[in-house]
Amino acid sequence: MPTLVRARNLLLLPLLTLAVLAAVTALSPVADASAVTRSQKSSQRVTLKINRAASIALHQIGDPYRYGSAGPNSFDCSGLMQFSFRKAGISIPRTAAAQAHRARHIPRNKMRRGDLMFFTGGGGVYHAAMFLKWSKGHAVMLHAPRTGQRVKIDRPWTNGWFAATMRR
């Protein structure tokens, strides 16, 4: 008899284990598939808006630089960013320093079109630009440089900048 009991236990143990696992799985909370879908849709909407902001900014090429101006016909660096993002449906602060504070810092190698570049020096953030792409190992950006110049596509003149994004 002890051999039969042992054999029965050897057969029943895996079945009991499976039954317990099935019960635990059935009682576990199910991931909300609609929440994942909502999150993905929200992320896609933000990406579309940021791409639109880049397109809007590109349409400003040639507009004159004017300190303190946020468009529609002249811009300073942060005014160009605020104007472009606002027209695309994303609210960002007015100054480069406030924009840098609000944006999420990212590694340079993770930058995508429409992300931001903030230039820093001894006094903190002093300039903002919009990243467009990488070309031959260099960032290509759009910005409103300084008095006497116009909104243009350029390369950074220094390595003293950091990357940031309005994507969450």
Salt bridges, closest charged atoms under 4 A:
ASP32 OD2 - ARG38 NH2 3.67
ASP76 OD2 - ARG94 NH2 3.06
ASP115 OD1 - ARG167 NH1 2.34
ASP154 OD2 - HIS143 NE2 3.11
ASP154 OD2 - LYS152 NZ 3.87
